[in-house]
Amino acid sequence: MIFCSVGTQLPFQRLVEFIIRWSNEIDFNKTEIIIQSGSSVDVALPENIKVLGFISVQEFSSIFERAELIVSHAGMGNIISSLELAKPIVILPRLSSLNEHRNDHQIDSANRFSELDTVFVANDYDDFCDSIRNAKEFKSGSLEMKYPEREKLTNYLKAEISN
């Protein structure tokens, strides 16, 4: 199952369109996809895609843990959670030029984390498809030994975000 999280602050239609298009064109609607959209999705959906608006923290965590792959905006919470749970993540940063965010800080976050083997950054639809293909090569939860410093990194990031 792929869990696509767009965040809750602002709509992110481009990410929703990319995951639906990928499902239709590349995956042929074989993979279960759950989209946490925050706001309503106003497009026809294939049967394999379920859209949830605003969900509880508990439901979000449960879906996140069950997912084999995370597809997300470049939100630090999702990035850190994917590292903690050893899940590959595909990130599509929000762009201020497309009115998806107030500034381009998500580009900086995505670029910084792109150095990790399990973080895949997409800048357009072709990158998005390539990133999903590459991310699906990793088994969720099998990345434990790959990053012996992961706990140190996630603790540092949590502390920085809290300040």
C-alpha positions as CSV (number, residue, x, y, z in Angstrom):
1,M,0.0,0.0,0.0
2,I,1.2,3.5,-0.8
3,F,0.2,6.3,1.6
4,C,0.2,9.7,0.1
5,S,0.1,12.6,2.6
6,V,-0.3,16.2,1.3
7,G,-0.3,17.8,4.8
8,T,-3.0,19.8,6.4
9,Q,-2.0,23.5,6.0
10,L,-2.6,24.0,2.3
11,P,-4.1,22.1,-0.6
12,F,-1.6,20.3,-2.8
13,Q,-3.4,19.4,-5.9
14,R,-0.3,18.7,-8.0
15,L,0.8,15.9,-5.7
16,V,-2.7,14.4,-5.8
17,E,-2.8,14.6,-9.6
18,F,0.6,13.0,-9.9
19,I,-0.3,10.0,-7.7
20,I,-3.6,9.4,-9.6
21,R,-1.9,9.8,-13.0
22,W,0.9,7.4,-11.9
23,S,-1.7,4.9,-10.7
24,N,-3.6,5.1,-14.0
25,E,-0.7,5.2,-16.5
26,I,2.1,3.2,-14.9
27,D,0.7,1.0,-12.2
28,F,-2.6,0.3,-14.0
29,N,-4.5,0.7,-10.8
30,K,-3.0,-2.4,-9.2
31,T,-1.6,-0.9,-6.0
32,E,-3.8,0.2,-3.1
33,I,-3.3,3.9,-2.5
34,I,-4.6,6.0,0.4
35,I,-4.4,9.7,0.0
36,Q,-4.7,12.0,3.0
37,S,-5.8,15.1,1.2
38,G,-6.6,17.6,3.9
39,S,-9.2,19.1,1.6
40,S,-11.5,17.5,-0.9
41,V,-10.2,15.9,-4.1
42,D,-12.4,16.9,-7.0
43,V,-11.5,14.3,-9.6
44,A,-12.8,10.8,-10.6
45,L,-10.8,8.1,-8.8
46,P,-10.1,4.5,-9.7
47,E,-11.2,1.9,-7.2
48,N,-7.7,1.3,-5.8
49,I,-7.5,4.8,-4.5
50,K,-9.2,6.0,-1.3
51,V,-9.2,9.6,-0.3
52,L,-9.3,10.7,3.4
53,G,-9.7,14.4,4.4
54,F,-8.6,15.3,7.8
55,I,-7.9,12.2,10.0
56,S,-6.9,11.7,13.6
57,V,-3.3,11.3,14.6
58,Q,-4.0,7.7,15.6
59,E,-5.5,6.9,12.2
60,F,-2.7,8.7,10.4
61,S,-0.1,6.7,12.4
62,S,-1.8,3.4,11.7
63,I,-1.9,4.0,7.9
64,F,1.7,5.3,7.9
65,E,2.9,2.2,9.7
66,R,1.0,-0.2,7.3
67,A,2.3,1.5,4.2
68,E,5.1,0.0,2.1
69,L,5.9,3.4,0.6
70,I,5.2,7.0,1.6
71,V,4.6,9.7,-1.0
72,S,4.5,13.2,0.5
73,H,5.1,16.9,0.4
74,A,8.4,17.8,2.0
75,G,7.0,18.1,5.5
76,M,9.5,17.3,8.2
77,G,7.1,15.2,10.2
78,N,6.6,12.8,7.3
79,I,10.3,12.7,6.5
80,I,11.3,12.0,10.1
81,S,8.5,9.3,10.5
82,S,9.6,7.6,7.4
83,L,13.2,7.5,8.7
84,E,12.1,6.2,12.1
85,L,10.0,3.5,10.6
86,A,12.6,2.6,7.9
87,K,10.2,3.3,5.0
88,P,11.2,4.7,1.7
89,I,9.6,8.1,0.9
90,V,9.0,10.0,-2.3
91,I,9.0,13.7,-1.8
92,L,7.4,16.4,-4.0
93,P,8.3,19.8,-2.6
94,R,5.6,22.4,-2.6
95,L,6.5,25.4,-4.8
96,S,5.7,29.0,-3.9
97,S,5.7,29.9,-7.6
98,L,2.6,27.6,-8.0
99,N,1.0,29.1,-4.8
100,E,1.5,25.7,-3.0
101,H,3.2,27.4,-0.1
102,R,4.3,30.8,1.2
103,N,8.0,30.2,0.4
104,D,10.3,27.5,-1.0
105,H,11.7,26.0,2.2
106,Q,10.4,22.6,1.2
107,I,12.9,22.6,-1.7
108,D,15.8,23.1,0.8
109,S,14.4,20.3,3.0
110,A,14.0,17.9,0.1
111,N,17.5,18.6,-1.3
112,R,19.1,18.1,2.1
113,F,17.4,14.7,2.6
114,S,17.9,13.6,-0.9
115,E,21.4,12.4,0.1
116,L,19.8,9.5,2.0
117,D,19.3,6.3,0.0
118,T,15.6,6.0,1.0
119,V,14.6,9.5,0.3
120,F,13.6,10.2,-3.3
121,V,12.9,13.7,-4.5
122,A,10.8,14.5,-7.5
123,N,10.6,17.9,-9.2
124,D,8.2,17.0,-12.0
125,Y,6.0,14.1,-13.1
126,D,8.8,12.2,-14.8
127,D,10.9,12.4,-11.7
128,F,7.9,11.4,-9.7
129,C,7.5,8.2,-11.7
130,D,11.2,7.4,-11.5
131,S,11.2,8.1,-7.8
132,I,8.3,5.7,-7.1
133,R,10.0,3.0,-9.2
134,N,13.3,3.4,-7.3
135,A,11.6,3.6,-3.9
136,K,9.6,0.4,-4.5
137,E,12.9,-1.5,-4.8
138,F,13.3,-1.0,-1.0
139,K,11.4,-3.3,1.4
140,S,9.7,-1.3,4.1
141,G,11.3,-1.9,7.4
142,S,14.4,-3.5,5.9
143,L,16.5,-0.4,6.1
144,E,17.4,-0.7,9.8
145,M,21.0,-1.6,9.4
146,K,21.6,0.8,6.5
147,Y,21.7,3.8,8.8
148,P,23.4,3.2,12.1
149,E,23.2,6.9,12.9
150,R,19.5,7.1,12.1
151,E,18.3,7.4,15.7
152,K,20.8,10.1,16.4
153,L,19.7,12.0,13.2
154,T,16.0,11.7,14.0
155,N,16.5,12.8,17.6
156,Y,18.5,15.8,16.4
157,L,15.8,16.8,13.9
158,K,13.1,16.4,16.5
159,A,15.0,18.7,18.9
160,E,15.6,21.3,16.1
161,I,11.9,21.3,15.2
162,S,10.8,21.7,18.8
163,N,12.9,24.8,19.3
